[in-house]
Amino acid sequence: MSPQPAAPALPSWLTWWQRPFPDANTLLLPGQRPALVDTGFVGHADETAAWARAHAGTVDLVANTHWHSDHVGANALLQARGAAIAAGAPEAEAITRRDPGCCAAEYLDQPVAPYTVDLALDDGQILRLGDADWEVVRTPGHTPGHLALWQPEERLLVVGDALSDYDVGWVNLALDGLDAATTALASLKRIADLGPRVILPSHGPIPADPEAAFAVALRRAQRLVDDPDGAVWYGARRIFAFALMIRGGIPANEVEPYLTARTWLTDAARLLNMAPEALAAELVTTMLHSGSIVLRHGRLHAAAAHTSVERETLRVPYPRAWPAAEPR
């Protein structure tokens, strides 16, 4: 049996932290403008800040690939300590005006501590991170403001949730429209054409073969386009598993009322032409059957590897209750 290929070598001027769920992987770029790309989940904000401080001393800038809770969780803490926050323009504008839908936090029931955006990023913009220049590449699909970061000299590509070595980002057909999967596929094709030497994904390991990783991702993304119902189910499974991770599981007798109270589930039920109660029951049954969730001592848990979260860290307000953004 031939050995598995090794991941491509990383430049010495960056530090990569592969993290289990519920955190996204974190990229640290020390130098004249110490920067982080994505900051993990709010329940581990102290850990993220301590890691950055140990490796870089200070963080001047945080750049977010998008605004989901596993990517922006330490934004507020790092901003309080002096870091500026940069994000894709559509999401930056919504955060500035304190749109209740910010980060899809309330919609997904995924807590995010209040932060502001200091720098709105547009397609083609050059952003100094550490001691290197990176190009902003808009990659909408997983979210409307999703972006990638391209470092052409080293051919490094930060892809956020656009793809990983085993997956593609789920799409929200209810919130973002029935063409969201087509948009995500077009974004994938665009960044594949860059021909990166290294893909830096938000989840999982660095792919050993970027070309092969893109080939698989493109096939998976095409399936989401071809099968909208499948795309809805895919998103529902991912969101539910994340809910179990950040809550240390949910008692089995409380799962159905929890699910049917979630807007993401009622939206999915509408798209699938199902009653919310029927979707909730089928979601639990199919995920138990597949092994993606497990029942232990009367509680349902996500089966995927993940780090525990202290319950009190989840007690942050939904964006509708965030204080007004103050100019910086």
Buried (B, 14 or more C-beta within 10 A) or exposed (E): EEEEEEBBEBEEEBBBBEBEBBBBBBBBBBBEBBBBBBBBBBBBBEBBBEBBBEBBEEBBBBBBBBBBBBBBBBBBBBBEEEBBBBBBBBBBBBBBEBBEEBBBBBBBBBBBBBBBBBBBBEEEBEBBBBBBEBBBBBBBBBBBBBBBBBBEEBBBBBBBBBBBBBBBBBBBBBBBEEEBBBBBBBBBEBBBEBEBEBBBBBBBEBBBBBEEBBEBBBEBBBBBBEEBEEBBBBBBBBBBBBBBBBBBBBEBEEBBEBBBEBBBBBBBBBBBEBEBBEBBBBBBEBBBEEEBBBEEEEBBBBBBEBBEBEEEBBEBBBBEEBEEBEEE
